[in-house]
Amino acid sequence: MQPDVNITVARQWGFADTGRERLSGDEPFPAEFDEDIEAGWEMFALSFRRSEGTFRGLPPVLVGRTVHFLHKPKKRRGVFVREGGCVRLAFVDEPGELLGSPVRVLHLRRWLLLLPLLLAALLLCLSLSLCSPSSSPDFLSGMTGTAGATSKPVVSVDYAAYDATVDSVWKADTLTQDFRLSLPSTCKYAKGKTGGNPILSSPSIWVDIDGNNQFSDNECVYNAPDKTGYGAFIRPGCEVNRIKLTQSVPAGTYSARTVWNSVLERDGKTPAGSTSFDFNLTVV
């Protein structure tokens, strides 16, 4: 329903009109662009209002079916708003009778109108980055292939296979150590059948350096998990025979643990559980 508003923008200036101003709600109106005109009021060209209520005690101005509001003039620096031409007001029922002083039309800078589009594009990029698959996983350096026929992976990760050196001897105060980590290409599953190992696995090594029978984060000496919960991965049918520690281990005898955190090989991101193996470590 059209608001009950008595004032609109006049379709004549009253003097020689030199241009046109477009306001939300209707076609362009006659306007005077002389900068020396002292406008008694200001009005934004853009409006989405349909309400007929007053604004700060000033009557609303009807343009088509859209309602605009008058503002008292003030000094502007033009960063967000630019000044346009001046229009005149008239009664809705008496469009030929001009009211009061001219009204300066204000326009928002065009770059402000692009902000919603830029925000939408930013949100779209953010959602795509969060929902898109992660990049290909990193793999352990020095990884080599092992013998074994490649076959179709088994369906259940319950049958995944792992292999590593046990009861090892390392060199004291040295980062590079001989130690084998292997992910077999095949694994046994129901009724002794053989299928392809269905996982990529990230093996990490902890050493109970302080001897408190616990493995803390600072005691992970190889391939520590990052914020994703995984370090570098090893492929099925591959092995690593020499590893480089992130910290040296003093001479002594320790409890150690190898932890395998796995994902499905088919997509490289779906969690496929974890398993661990404890062993005795002698450092000389």
Secondary structure, DSSP 8 states (H G I E B T S, - for coil): ------EEE-S--SS---EEE--TTSS-EEEB--TT---SEEEES---B-----BTTB-EEEETTEEEEEE------SSSEEEEEEEEEEESS-TTSEEEEEEEEEEE-HHHHHHHHHHHHHHHHHHHHHHS------B-TT-EE-S-----B-S-GGG---EE--SEEE-TT-SEEEEEEEE-SEEE-GGG-EEE--EEEEEEEEE-TT-SS---GGGEEES---TTS---BB-TTEEEEEEE-SS---SEEEEEEEEEEEEETTTS-SEEEEEEEEEEEEE-
